[in-house]
Amino acid sequence: MKSKIKLLIITLSIFLIQLIGNKTLAQTVSGTTSTNGCNGGGTITAASTGLGATPQYQLLLSGSPIAPVVGDTNQYTNNNVFTGLLSGIYTLKGRTSASGTVYTSTNITVSNGYTAMTVNTPTATTPCTTGMIALTTTVTGGRANYVYSIKNIATNAVMETSVAKSATTHTFAALPVGSYLVSVTDNCGTTITGATSITQSGVLIGGILPAGLVLNRITNGSCAAKIRINTFYGLGYDTTGTRPATATDKANFTWRLEFNGQSYGQDIDADGNPDLAGPDFPGTTTFSTLPGGITDRTLALAGNPKYILKDKCGNSAAYTPTTTFFNYRAVNCGGVGQLAIQNANLGGNLACYPINFTFTNTTNPADVILYSLTSASGQVPNSFVVGKTYNISYVDASGGTTGFSGSNSIAFSPTANNYTVGGLNKSILAYNSFNLGITVNNGFVGDVIKATIISSTVSSTVGLTSSSTLTANGVNNLGFTPTPYSSNTLPAGTYTVQFSGPCGTYNQTFSAIGYIGVLSSLSTTPVCGGFNVIGNTASVEDASFYEIVIVSGPSNVGAVRNLANTTTSLPFNGLSYGTYVFGIRPKSGSIFNTQTVTYDASSTITIDKSNTGGYICSAGSTNGVLNIAASSASPAPGNVLSYALSLDGGTTYGAYQSANTFSGLASGTYLFKVKDACGNEVTNSAQIGVAASPVASVNGMPNTATFCAGEAGSTITLSLDVNIPTAIYNWTGPTGVFSNISSDPNYKGLKNPIIALTSLSVGNNAITCTITLGAPCNSTSTGNLNIIIQPLPTLVIVNPAAVCNGSTVNLTAPTVTAGSDSGLAYTYFTDAAATAILPNPSAVGISGTYYIKATNSNSCSTLKPVRVTINTCTCTQLPATGTPNAYTKVGITVQQKQAGWPENIPNGFIALESKEKGFVITRVQNEGQISDPKTGMIMYDITAKCVKLYNGSTWNCIKKSCNN
């Protein structure tokens, strides 16, 4: 029994020893992580059990070796500390020796907690060339502390460098106009740069002035009212007030009142008058009373008041106000001399009511007319002798007899004055349009002047009417109704307008144009971390009329630049990346047209896809080398490139390297990043192809692709996924697709030929590329493509018949597209680019060329023009047919009465007969001579040279028209 027990104990002891021995000899690999918090600041320290005193390690990121040699699965190191690691998921491999078994750790996660740093320094503008502006930089991400630095790009001189600081913003000292490069270095040593600029923008002091600057009273005609200096139109680009300054430009200027040689600013003691210690008046303020609230005209003029305009850079310009004169309007209205006086021109003058006038006929001193003006304007009720001149004298309530009138006499024309067109001002609100005003050289204040467009090159305006009440200065703005155009605005063209009023009817023909400048394109240039833009313009008649504005974008929205000349604008410098919309407009006006630009890192860094890629000779090999061909347009030294590769489809990327090649790769598609020294970074892809079985693609689509039949100029790009510099390519396909000339884009020997869609036939087009490789592959193989071309729809356009003004054309009518393929979907546009939808194609009322797009079931489209013609029409009704139901009973003749006359003339009331005499209806000088017209009354207007009919409210010339 004892022997059995001893044997059991021995057996158990041996078994336990074996178990303990097995545990002691187990092999494991593990790693511990640490980080300094910086990008690339991770560390993995490897450890192992059972691998001896000098184990060998290899570090992998997402399954691919990164240390000790990137991409080399055979290389190991005895160093167990791996540094400079990015955030990601790693594994370790370990072994005892080159021939030993390899053991792999579990996943090891490195998380540095580092957020990529971005830098933003908004651009700034100064209204004058010598201005100084402080720029502010904001940083996000990175790791505090930060060092901020700025240098002048043109001189490469560092202007300022800050101490290390925890603040994420920094404002640099004021700098002059120029382009600058800002760099921020964080506590991890990472440096990010970004471009910015300071640009002179806006009108200079010589291009803006107080428009309509006068000296007048706050209350016109009141001797008790304070005298003020007043810019009637505010700041503008000319003296007429037709081109007011923009709010942006006004904000860049201030002004002061100079009186008796002293400078006065805003009221600071609340007495309603300017003060010596007062701040400048803003550019939006249009007037100021004189110091002390002066009401005496003599004192006001003795102080020699001036308007002193100032910019923000210490420049100034002085302007002297005028004391506006009486405005006289002497007219011959149907042989009667009439006179209107206005004392409110540009807000009035310094005279006090009443103002007593004496008018004396220079050839008949007994002919004296007296008139007292007691308001801003008046009509002298007396009649003046036409063809005569009258001397003027006056005295106002303050006893003033001089300085109020620009003329000492007035003359009345011996012939009747016509209504004339004046004030054909270009509209700032609509492209190539104008505002129509009339200057009436005859008539009384309060007369109603009617204007009718009776012919025009813009047919849609014919028949439009306007009615205005005559003011004392004889100027009216005409708003024609009904009209599809904005108030007081008409398209450019040639017009004949009939003006009629109590003094007669006159026709006048004139031509007018509007602002026609357009923004034709945008030019961009890169700067470190951003880009510059210049607007290119066309049809600009005067550069000072226009400005370019940023309509939308990620920054600087609303920023404006003047035109440098008639073809280019001043630059927008240092814009941040993104999509921007730029527009052109007359200053203070509406945007006429826009251009869009998208600029980002890919606009600066270019990848040469034809020379980017790699290959392996046969499937399964892992010795592929990826070559990346790229360049940067950033200014040196910012154009130096570095490269990073992803081995896991873009989830993580390896560290950036200066070399543009990556080795040890299998076949497949790889994502990579390219970054320049300015911080621009792009992501792209490339293929490691298998030389033995290459894949052909068209526009990135492998093997098979479908396109609509192309128009002239449409192209597609072919490619092969094997990129070997020494390879010989030979593309073949249908006749005419490829060229034998090496300089042609469709040369058959190119890796990526560009072919015309029009060279392919409708249906299947077989394309083959044969690639011949030298060492190390020494093989010939082919890649195949099938390009399917879908037919375009057949679209037949039948221009619709012309219609008369007031009618519309239905472009959706089947007759317009008769003969086209069936089952097509139609869309309608106003432009050949098919970007502007025609709002109501079933009722087009304006002549012009429009465009119809037909789309078939294959989503292929054809676009063709269609012409709509709207005529200004007249028509003749067909005569009544059948048996007359009445005959003429009364006749007057100077001849021998014939039998049956006038009873043989059907449907008449009275018949007149003569071989040599005409019938004369009532003739008057003009319609104004008939004091009590009756509905249906007819007369011949001598002035208008037409037969007129009174319709119960107005006289109108009888003319041929359509009354259907």
CORBELLIN-V547763 format. One record per backbone hydrogen bond with DSSP energy under -0.5 kcal/mol. CO is the residue of the C=O (numbers start at 1). NH is the residue of the N-H. E is the energy in kcal/mol with one decimal. If there is no record, write none. Layout:
[[CO & NH & E] [CO & NH & E]]
//
This chain:
[[1 & 5 & -2.0] [2 & 6 & -2.3] [3 & 7 & -2.2] [4 & 8 & -2.0] [5 & 9 & -2.1] [6 & 10 & -2.3] [7 & 11 & -2.1] [8 & 12 & -2.5] [9 & 13 & -2.2] [10 & 14 & -2.2] [11 & 15 & -2.0] [12 & 16 & -2.4] [13 & 17 & -2.2] [14 & 18 & -2.0] [15 & 19 & -2.1] [16 & 20 & -2.6] [17 & 21 & -2.5] [18 & 22 & -2.5] [19 & 23 & -2.0] [20 & 24 & -1.9] [21 & 25 & -1.4] [23 & 26 & -1.1] [28 & 49 & -2.0] [30 & 47 & -2.7] [32 & 45 & -2.8] [34 & 43 & -2.9] [38 & 41 & -2.3] [41 & 36 & -1.2] [42 & 85 & -2.3] [43 & 34 & -1.9] [44 & 46 & -0.6] [44 & 82 & -2.8] [45 & 32 & -2.1] [47 & 30 & -2.9] [49 & 28 & -1.8] [56 & 95 & -1.9] [57 & 77 & -2.1] [58 & 93 & -2.7] [59 & 66 & -2.8] [59 & 67 & -1.5] [60 & 62 & -0.5] [60 & 91 & -2.1] [61 & 64 & -1.7] [64 & 61 & -2.8] [65 & 71 & -2.5] [67 & 59 & -2.4] [69 & 72 & -1.7] [71 & 73 & -0.8] [72 & 75 & -0.9] [77 & 57 & -3.3] [80 & 46 & -3.7] [80 & 82 & -0.5] [81 & 83 & -0.5] [82 & 44 & -2.4] [85 & 42 & -2.4] [88 & 90 & -0.6] [88 & 110 & -2.9] [89 & 62 & -1.8] [90 & 108 & -3.4] [91 & 60 & -2.8] [92 & 105 & -2.7] [93 & 58 & -2.0] [94 & 103 & -3.1] [95 & 56 & -3.1] [97 & 100 & -1.4] [103 & 94 & -2.9] [108 & 90 & -3.3] [108 & 110 & -0.5] [109 & 111 & -0.6] [110 & 88 & -2.0] [113 & 115 & -0.5] [115 & 142 & -3.0] [118 & 140 & -2.1] [120 & 138 & -2.5] [124 & 199 & -2.1] [126 & 201 & -2.2] [128 & 131 & -1.6] [133 & 135 & -0.5] [133 & 175 & -3.0] [135 & 172 & -2.7] [136 & 122 & -0.5] [137 & 170 & -2.1] [138 & 120 & -2.4] [140 & 118 & -2.3] [143 & 187 & -3.0] [146 & 165 & -2.3] [147 & 185 & -2.1] [148 & 162 & -3.4] [149 & 183 & -2.6] [150 & 159 & -2.7] [150 & 160 & -1.5] [151 & 153 & -0.5] [151 & 181 & -2.5] [152 & 156 & -2.4] [157 & 152 & -2.7] [157 & 159 & -0.5] [160 & 150 & -2.2] [165 & 146 & -3.3] [168 & 139 & -2.8] [170 & 137 & -2.9] [170 & 172 & -0.6] [175 & 133 & -2.7] [178 & 198 & -2.8] [179 & 153 & -2.2] [179 & 154 & -0.6] [180 & 196 & -2.2] [181 & 151 & -2.0] [182 & 194 & -2.4] [183 & 149 & -2.3] [184 & 192 & -2.3] [185 & 147 & -2.2] [186 & 189 & -2.0] [190 & 186 & -2.3] [192 & 184 & -2.6] [194 & 182 & -3.1] [196 & 180 & -2.8] [197 & 124 & -2.4] [198 & 178 & -2.1] [199 & 126 & -2.2] [204 & 207 & -2.3] [205 & 208 & -0.8] [209 & 211 & -0.9] [209 & 236 & -2.5] [210 & 213 & -0.7] [211 & 233 & -2.3] [211 & 234 & -0.6] [212 & 214 & -0.5] [212 & 232 & -2.6] [213 & 322 & -1.9] [214 & 216 & -0.5] [214 & 230 & -3.0] [216 & 228 & -3.4] [218 & 220 & -0.6] [219 & 222 & -1.9] [221 & 223 & -0.6] [221 & 353 & -3.4] [222 & 225 & -1.3] [226 & 218 & -2.5] [227 & 290 & -2.2] [228 & 216 & -1.8] [228 & 230 & -0.5] [229 & 288 & -1.9] [230 & 214 & -3.1] [230 & 232 & -1.0] [231 & 234 & -1.0] [234 & 211 & -2.1] [235 & 245 & -2.4] [236 & 209 & -2.3] [243 & 237 & -2.6] [246 & 250 & -2.6] [247 & 251 & -1.9] [249 & 252 & -1.3] [250 & 253 & -1.7] [250 & 283 & -0.5] [252 & 312 & -0.5] [253 & 283 & -1.3] [254 & 310 & -3.2] [255 & 281 & -2.8] [256 & 258 & -0.6] [256 & 308 & -2.9] [257 & 259 & -0.6] [257 & 264 & -3.2] [258 & 306 & -2.1] [259 & 262 & -2.0] [262 & 259 & -2.5] [262 & 264 & -0.5] [264 & 257 & -2.4] [265 & 275 & -1.2] [266 & 275 & -0.5] [275 & 265 & -3.6] [275 & 278 & -1.0] [279 & 266 & -3.2] [281 & 255 & -2.1] [282 & 285 & -1.8] [286 & 231 & -3.1] [288 & 229 & -2.7] [290 & 293 & -2.0] [291 & 294 & -0.7] [294 & 227 & -3.0] [296 & 300 & -2.2] [297 & 301 & -2.3] [298 & 302 & -2.1] [299 & 303 & -1.4] [300 & 305 & -0.6] [301 & 304 & -1.5] [303 & 260 & -3.0] [305 & 321 & -0.5] [306 & 258 & -2.5] [306 & 308 & -0.6] [307 & 309 & -0.8] [307 & 319 & -2.2] [308 & 256 & -1.8] [309 & 317 & -2.2] [310 & 254 & -2.2] [311 & 314 & -0.8] [315 & 311 & -2.2] [317 & 309 & -3.0] [319 & 307 & -3.1] [322 & 215 & -2.4] [322 & 324 & -0.8] [326 & 328 & -0.6] [326 & 406 & -0.5] [327 & 342 & -1.9] [329 & 331 & -0.5] [329 & 340 & -1.7] [331 & 333 & -0.7] [331 & 338 & -2.5] [332 & 334 & -0.8] [332 & 417 & -1.9] [333 & 336 & -1.0] [336 & 333 & -2.9] [337 & 384 & -2.3] [338 & 331 & -2.5] [339 & 380 & -2.5] [340 & 329 & -2.1] [341 & 378 & -2.6] [342 & 327 & -2.5] [343 & 349 & -0.6] [344 & 347 & -2.0] [345 & 348 & -1.0] [349 & 217 & -0.8] [351 & 221 & -0.5] [352 & 397 & -1.8] [354 & 356 & -0.6] [355 & 357 & -0.6] [355 & 373 & -3.0] [356 & 395 & -1.3] [357 & 371 & -2.0] [358 & 393 & -1.8] [359 & 369 & -2.7] [360 & 391 & -2.9] [364 & 361 & -0.5] [364 & 367 & -2.9] [366 & 368 & -1.5] [367 & 361 & -2.5] [369 & 359 & -2.8] [371 & 357 & -3.7] [371 & 373 & -0.5] [372 & 374 & -0.5] [373 & 354 & -0.6] [373 & 355 & -2.3] [376 & 343 & -4.6] [378 & 341 & -2.9] [378 & 380 & -0.5] [380 & 339 & -0.5] [384 & 337 & -1.7] [384 & 386 & -0.5] [385 & 388 & -1.2] [388 & 412 & -2.6] [389 & 362 & -2.9] [390 & 410 & -2.4] [391 & 360 & -2.0] [393 & 358 & -2.7] [395 & 356 & -2.6] [396 & 399 & -2.1] [400 & 396 & -1.9] [404 & 326 & -2.1] [408 & 392 & -3.1] [410 & 390 & -3.1] [412 & 387 & -1.1] [418 & 441 & -0.8] [420 & 439 & -1.8] [422 & 437 & -1.0] [423 & 425 & -2.2] [425 & 435 & -3.6] [427 & 515 & -0.5] [428 & 590 & -3.0] [430 & 433 & -0.9] [432 & 492 & -2.6] [433 & 427 & -2.3] [434 & 490 & -2.5] [435 & 425 & -1.4] [435 & 437 & -0.6] [436 & 478 & -2.5] [437 & 422 & -1.3] [438 & 440 & -0.6] [438 & 476 & -2.0] [439 & 420 & -1.6] [439 & 441 & -0.7] [444 & 447 & -2.2] [447 & 449 & -0.6] [447 & 470 & -3.5] [448 & 450 & -0.5] [449 & 468 & -2.6] [450 & 500 & -2.6] [451 & 466 & -2.4] [452 & 454 & -0.8] [452 & 498 & -3.1] [453 & 463 & -3.1] [455 & 496 & -2.7] [457 & 459 & -1.0] [458 & 461 & -2.3] [459 & 462 & -1.3] [461 & 464 & -2.1] [464 & 453 & -2.4] [465 & 481 & -2.7] [466 & 451 & -3.1] [468 & 449 & -3.4] [468 & 470 & -0.5] [470 & 446 & -2.6] [471 & 474 & -1.5] [474 & 440 & -3.0] [476 & 438 & -2.4] [477 & 479 & -0.5] [478 & 480 & -0.7] [481 & 465 & -1.9] [486 & 489 & -2.2] [488 & 436 & -0.6] [490 & 434 & -2.6] [493 & 512 & -2.3] [494 & 457 & -2.0] [495 & 497 & -0.5] [495 & 510 & -2.5] [496 & 454 & -2.3] [496 & 455 & -1.3] [497 & 499 & -0.6] [497 & 508 & -2.3] [498 & 452 & -2.0] [499 & 506 & -2.9] [500 & 450 & -2.9] [501 & 504 & -2.2] [504 & 501 & -2.1] [506 & 499 & -3.3] [508 & 497 & -2.8] [510 & 495 & -3.0] [512 & 493 & -1.8] [515 & 432 & -2.8] [518 & 520 & -0.9] [518 & 538 & -2.0] [521 & 536 & -2.9] [523 & 534 & -2.3] [525 & 532 & -3.0] [527 & 530 & -2.3] [530 & 527 & -2.0] [531 & 575 & -2.6] [532 & 525 & -1.7] [533 & 572 & -3.0] [534 & 523 & -2.7] [535 & 569 & -1.9] [536 & 520 & -1.9] [536 & 521 & -1.5] [538 & 518 & -2.5] [539 & 541 & -0.6] [542 & 545 & -1.8] [543 & 546 & -0.9] [543 & 563 & -0.6] [545 & 587 & -2.5] [546 & 563 & -0.7] [547 & 585 & -1.9] [548 & 561 & -2.4] [549 & 551 & -0.8] [549 & 583 & -2.6] [550 & 558 & -2.8] [552 & 581 & -2.4] [556 & 559 & -2.2] [559 & 550 & -2.2] [561 & 548 & -3.0] [562 & 570 & -2.7] [566 & 540 & -0.5] [567 & 537 & -2.3] [568 & 564 & -1.5] [568 & 565 & -1.8] [571 & 573 & -0.7] [572 & 533 & -2.3] [575 & 531 & -1.7] [578 & 580 & -0.5] [578 & 599 & -2.3] [580 & 582 & -0.5] [580 & 597 & -2.4] [581 & 551 & -2.8] [581 & 552 & -1.3] [582 & 595 & -2.4] [583 & 549 & -2.5] [584 & 592 & -3.0] [584 & 593 & -0.6] [585 & 547 & -2.0] [586 & 589 & -3.0] [590 & 586 & -0.6] [593 & 584 & -1.8] [595 & 582 & -3.0] [597 & 580 & -2.9] [599 & 578 & -2.6] [600 & 603 & -1.6] [600 & 604 & -0.6] [601 & 604 & -1.2] [601 & 605 & -3.0] [604 & 606 & -0.5] [604 & 633 & -2.0] [606 & 608 & -0.6] [606 & 631 & -1.9] [607 & 609 & -1.4] [608 & 611 & -1.2] [609 & 612 & -1.1] [613 & 627 & -2.5] [614 & 689 & -1.8] [614 & 723 & -1.3] [615 & 625 & -0.6] [616 & 691 & -3.1] [617 & 692 & -0.7] [618 & 621 & -1.7] [624 & 665 & -2.3] [625 & 627 & -0.6] [626 & 662 & -1.9] [627 & 613 & -2.3] [627 & 629 & -0.5] [628 & 630 & -0.6] [629 & 608 & -2.8] [631 & 606 & -2.7] [635 & 638 & -2.1] [637 & 640 & -1.3] [638 & 677 & -0.7] [638 & 678 & -1.1] [640 & 677 & -0.9] [642 & 675 & -2.4] [643 & 657 & -2.6] [644 & 673 & -2.9] [645 & 654 & -2.6] [648 & 651 & -0.7] [652 & 648 & -0.6] [657 & 643 & -3.1] [660 & 628 & -2.5] [662 & 626 & -3.4] [665 & 624 & -2.8] [668 & 688 & -2.9] [670 & 686 & -2.1] [671 & 646 & -2.5] [672 & 684 & -2.4] [673 & 644 & -2.2] [674 & 682 & -2.3] [675 & 642 & -2.3] [676 & 679 & -1.9] [680 & 676 & -2.2] [682 & 674 & -2.3] [684 & 672 & -2.7] [686 & 670 & -3.1] [687 & 614 & -1.8] [687 & 689 & -0.7] [688 & 668 & -2.0] [689 & 616 & -2.4] [689 & 691 & -0.7] [690 & 693 & -1.7] [691 & 694 & -0.5] [694 & 696 & -0.5] [695 & 721 & -1.8] [696 & 703 & -2.5] [697 & 719 & -2.3] [698 & 701 & -2.3] [700 & 702 & -0.6] [701 & 698 & -2.4] [702 & 704 & -2.9] [703 & 786 & -2.6] [705 & 788 & -2.9] [707 & 790 & -3.2] [711 & 714 & -2.3] [714 & 757 & -2.3] [714 & 758 & -0.5] [716 & 755 & -2.3] [717 & 699 & -3.2] [719 & 697 & -2.6] [721 & 723 & -0.6] [722 & 724 & -0.7] [724 & 727 & -2.0] [727 & 729 & -0.5] [728 & 772 & -2.5] [730 & 770 & -2.6] [732 & 768 & -2.5] [734 & 737 & -1.9] [739 & 748 & -2.5] [740 & 742 & -0.6] [741 & 744 & -1.8] [744 & 747 & -1.5] [745 & 754 & -2.6] [746 & 739 & -2.4] [747 & 750 & -1.6] [748 & 731 & -2.2] [749 & 729 & -0.6] [753 & 718 & -2.6] [753 & 755 & -0.5] [755 & 716 & -2.3] [756 & 759 & -1.4] [757 & 760 & -1.7] [763 & 789 & -2.7] [765 & 787 & -2.6] [767 & 785 & -3.0] [768 & 732 & -3.0] [769 & 771 & -0.5] [769 & 783 & -2.3] [770 & 730 & -1.5] [771 & 773 & -0.5] [771 & 781 & -2.2] [772 & 728 & -2.1] [774 & 777 & -0.8] [774 & 778 & -3.6] [779 & 773 & -3.5] [781 & 771 & -3.0] [783 & 769 & -2.7] [785 & 767 & -2.7] [786 & 705 & -1.9] [786 & 788 & -0.6] [787 & 765 & -1.4] [787 & 789 & -0.5] [788 & 707 & -2.7] [788 & 790 & -0.6] [789 & 763 & -2.1] [790 & 709 & -2.5] [793 & 795 & -0.7] [794 & 796 & -0.5] [794 & 821 & -2.4] [796 & 798 & -0.5] [797 & 799 & -0.6] [803 & 871 & -3.4] [804 & 807 & -2.6] [807 & 806 & -0.5] [809 & 811 & -0.8] [809 & 844 & -2.9] [810 & 813 & -1.1] [813 & 816 & -1.7] [813 & 817 & -0.6] [814 & 817 & -0.7] [815 & 818 & -0.7] [816 & 798 & -3.0] [817 & 820 & -1.9] [821 & 824 & -0.6] [825 & 855 & -2.3] [827 & 853 & -3.1] [828 & 838 & -2.4] [829 & 851 & -2.5] [831 & 834 & -1.5] [835 & 837 & -0.7] [836 & 830 & -2.6] [837 & 839 & -0.7] [838 & 841 & -0.6] [840 & 843 & -1.8] [841 & 811 & -2.8] [843 & 845 & -0.6] [844 & 809 & -2.3] [848 & 850 & -0.5] [848 & 868 & -2.8] [850 & 866 & -2.8] [851 & 829 & -2.8] [852 & 854 & -0.5] [852 & 864 & -2.2] [853 & 827 & -2.1] [854 & 862 & -2.1] [855 & 825 & -2.5] [856 & 859 & -1.9] [860 & 856 & -2.4] [862 & 854 & -2.9] [864 & 852 & -2.8] [866 & 850 & -3.0] [868 & 848 & -2.4] [869 & 803 & -2.0] [869 & 871 & -0.6] [871 & 805 & -2.6] [871 & 873 & -0.9] [886 & 907 & -2.7] [890 & 911 & -2.1] [892 & 913 & -2.0] [898 & 901 & -1.8] [900 & 904 & -1.7] [902 & 888 & -0.5] [902 & 905 & -2.2] [904 & 906 & -0.7] [905 & 888 & -2.7] [905 & 908 & -0.6] [909 & 889 & -0.6] [909 & 890 & -1.0] [911 & 892 & -2.9] [913 & 894 & -1.1] [918 & 920 & -0.6] [919 & 921 & -0.6] [922 & 940 & -3.3] [924 & 942 & -3.0] [925 & 943 & -2.2] [926 & 929 & -2.0] [927 & 930 & -1.6] [929 & 931 & -0.9] [934 & 937 & -2.4] [937 & 950 & -2.4] [939 & 941 & -0.6] [939 & 948 & -3.4] [940 & 924 & -2.4] [940 & 942 & -0.7] [941 & 945 & -1.8] [941 & 946 & -1.2] [946 & 941 & -2.7] [947 & 958 & -3.3] [948 & 939 & -1.8] [949 & 951 & -0.6] [949 & 956 & -1.7] [950 & 936 & -3.2] [954 & 951 & -2.1] [956 & 949 & -2.5] [961 & 963 & -0.6]]
//
